[in-house]
């Protein structure tokens, strides 16, 4: 079994689509303002956005993208004006993460 696609809700695809493109995802379906689908730069997994009027409540959705080397990728994204809540940090669960 392999993961095909994750779809997450978005209030505004006009804002969300350019953000994910800056991360390096390539748009393969552009049905804005209601839907957009991207292919990840490595492998064949896809990621999509679906317009909603209201975001789900509760713990929410957490999507983790993996890249190597993390520190260099974070610096490249900062140069594209992507901000981070947490710079690359070694976590006690043996992962290095940026948020």
C-alpha positions as CSV (number, residue, x, y, z in Angstrom):
1,X,0.0,0.0,0.0
2,X,1.2,3.5,-0.7
3,X,-0.2,6.9,0.2
4,X,-1.9,8.6,-2.8
5,X,-3.2,11.9,-1.6
6,X,-4.0,14.0,1.4
7,X,-6.6,16.7,1.1
8,X,-6.8,19.5,3.7
9,X,-9.4,22.3,4.0
10,X,-8.6,25.8,3.1
11,X,-10.5,29.1,3.6
12,X,-8.7,30.8,0.7
13,X,-7.0,28.9,-2.0
14,X,-5.8,32.2,-3.6
15,X,-3.5,32.5,-0.5
16,X,-2.8,28.8,0.1
17,X,-1.8,27.8,-3.4
18,X,1.1,30.2,-3.7
19,X,2.3,29.1,-0.2
20,X,2.5,25.5,-1.2
21,X,4.1,26.3,-4.5
22,X,6.8,28.2,-2.6
23,X,7.4,25.0,-0.6
24,X,8.2,23.3,-3.9
25,X,4.9,21.4,-4.7
26,X,3.9,21.5,-8.3
27,X,0.3,22.2,-9.2
28,X,-1.4,19.5,-11.3
29,X,-5.0,20.5,-10.9
30,X,-6.0,24.1,-10.6
31,X,-9.7,24.3,-10.1
32,X,-9.7,27.5,-8.0
33,X,-11.4,28.8,-6.0
34,X,-12.7,25.4,-4.9
35,X,-9.9,22.9,-5.4
36,X,-6.2,22.5,-6.1
37,X,-3.9,19.5,-6.3
38,X,-0.2,19.3,-6.2
39,X,2.4,16.6,-6.7
40,X,5.3,16.4,-4.3
41,X,8.7,17.1,-5.8
42,X,10.0,13.6,-4.7
43,X,8.0,10.4,-5.2
44,X,4.5,10.4,-6.5
45,X,2.4,11.4,-3.5
46,X,-0.1,14.2,-4.0
47,X,-1.5,16.9,-1.7
48,X,-4.6,18.8,-2.3
49,X,-6.6,21.7,-0.9
50,X,-10.4,21.9,-0.8
51,X,-12.2,25.2,-0.2
52,X,-14.4,25.2,3.0
53,X,-16.4,28.0,4.6
54,X,-15.2,27.1,8.1
55,X,-12.2,25.2,9.3
56,X,-12.7,22.1,11.4
57,X,-12.4,22.6,15.2
58,X,-10.4,20.6,17.6
59,X,-6.8,19.5,17.3
60,X,-6.7,20.2,13.6
61,X,-4.6,18.7,10.8
62,X,-0.9,18.3,10.9
63,X,1.0,17.7,7.7
64,X,4.7,16.9,7.7
65,X,6.8,17.3,4.6
66,X,10.3,15.7,4.8
67,X,13.3,17.3,3.1
68,X,17.0,16.9,3.2
69,X,19.0,18.9,4.3
70,X,16.4,20.5,6.5
71,X,18.5,23.5,7.6
72,X,19.4,24.6,4.1
73,X,15.7,24.1,3.0
74,X,14.5,26.3,5.8
75,X,16.9,29.1,4.9
76,X,15.8,28.9,1.2
77,X,12.2,29.1,2.3
78,X,12.9,32.1,4.6
79,X,14.4,33.8,1.5
80,X,11.0,33.3,-0.1
81,X,9.4,35.1,2.8
82,X,8.1,31.9,4.5
83,X,8.1,32.4,8.3
84,X,8.6,29.6,10.8
85,X,7.4,29.3,14.4
86,X,10.3,27.0,15.2
87,X,13.7,26.9,13.4
88,X,15.2,23.4,12.8
89,X,15.4,21.7,16.2
90,X,16.5,18.2,17.3
91,X,13.4,16.7,19.0
92,X,13.5,14.0,21.7
93,X,11.7,11.6,19.4
94,X,14.9,11.5,17.1
95,X,13.6,13.8,14.4
96,X,14.8,17.3,13.4
97,X,11.9,19.5,12.8
98,X,11.0,23.1,11.7
99,X,7.5,24.4,12.2
